[in-house]
């Protein structure tokens, strides 16, 4: 399970979820999580913009290459283990966290995630094209019920005010989101 030691300088009130907002597939997945009961325990941070990621122990380049979360105590978790930590916080997905906690399951999930990372650009390209066409004809980019990488339906675009990378993740202040 790829994790780092807790970083006290990066301690938070909620679990920070670092994601690539420029990746349509990633955005579909994150928008799904935003709609779930328990999502208020998560702080979604789009690392695709120009703002700094927020903590020195995670660079923007690292955050864009691989999925990361930071737990409230400052522990950085990546890959399949990061998804499992999110599932633990979402009641609807707690069953998946329990399954992933069984011996050997996380190793298999990490292996599959590694394969996904290699094909992500090819999978995302057609979604970017669809998103551009939808924007041209005035459709909300997340309104189509396109399945995500783990078979979930797309969620509506989050309201304005979602924060971007950088700043105090524990504060209630939010910045403009322009994905």
ChimeraX attribute file (.defattr): number of C-alpha atoms within 10 A of each C-alpha:
attribute: neighborCount
match mode: 1-to-1
recipient: residues
	/A:1	12
	/A:2	12
	/A:3	15
	/A:4	13
	/A:5	10
	/A:6	16
	/A:7	17
	/A:8	11
	/A:9	11
	/A:10	20
	/A:11	20
	/A:12	19
	/A:13	17
	/A:14	20
	/A:15	26
	/A:16	24
	/A:17	23
	/A:18	27
	/A:19	24
	/A:20	22
	/A:21	21
	/A:22	17
	/A:23	19
	/A:24	23
	/A:25	24
	/A:26	18
	/A:27	22
	/A:28	26
	/A:29	20
	/A:30	23
	/A:31	19
	/A:32	20
	/A:33	21
	/A:34	20
	/A:35	14
	/A:36	15
	/A:37	13
	/A:38	17
	/A:39	19
	/A:40	14
	/A:41	15
	/A:42	21
	/A:43	22
	/A:44	24
	/A:45	23
	/A:46	27
	/A:47	26
	/A:48	22
	/A:49	17
	/A:50	11
	/A:51	13
	/A:52	16
	/A:53	23
	/A:54	18
	/A:55	18
	/A:56	11
	/A:57	13
	/A:58	16
	/A:59	13
	/A:60	20
	/A:61	11
	/A:62	14
	/A:63	20
	/A:64	18
	/A:65	12
	/A:66	17
	/A:67	21
	/A:68	24
	/A:69	28
	/A:70	28
	/A:71	23
	/A:72	21
	/A:73	17
	/A:74	23
	/A:75	18
	/A:76	22
	/A:77	23
	/A:78	23
	/A:79	22
	/A:80	23
	/A:81	24
	/A:82	23
	/A:83	19
	/A:84	23
	/A:85	19
	/A:86	23
	/A:87	21
	/A:88	17
	/A:89	19
	/A:90	22
	/A:91	15
	/A:92	12
	/A:93	17
	/A:94	16
	/A:95	13
	/A:96	15
	/A:97	20
	/A:98	12
	/A:99	12
	/A:100	21
	/A:101	13
	/A:102	9
	/A:103	8
	/A:104	9
	/A:105	12
	/A:106	19
	/A:107	14
	/A:108	12
	/A:109	17
	/A:110	17
	/A:111	13
	/A:112	12
	/A:113	18
	/A:114	15
	/A:115	11
	/A:116	13
	/A:117	15
	/A:118	10
	/A:119	11
	/A:120	16
	/A:121	12
	/A:122	10
	/A:123	16
	/A:124	16
	/A:125	14
	/A:126	13
	/A:127	16
	/A:128	16
	/A:129	12
	/A:130	14
	/A:131	17
	/A:132	14
	/A:133	13
	/A:134	16
	/A:135	12
	/A:136	10
	/A:137	8
	/A:138	9
	/A:139	13
	/A:140	13
	/A:141	21
	/A:142	20
	/A:143	14
	/A:144	14
	/A:145	12
	/A:146	15
	/A:147	15
	/A:148	17
	/A:149	14
	/A:150	7
	/A:151	9
	/A:152	14
	/A:153	18
	/A:154	23
	/A:155	23
	/A:156	17
	/A:157	16
	/A:158	13
	/A:159	8
	/A:160	11
	/A:161	12
	/A:162	16
	/A:163	19
	/A:164	27
	/A:165	24
	/A:166	16
	/A:167	16
	/A:168	15
	/A:169	23
	/A:170	15
	/A:171	10
	/A:172	9
	/A:173	11
	/A:174	14
	/A:175	14
	/A:176	11
	/A:177	17
	/A:178	14
	/A:179	14
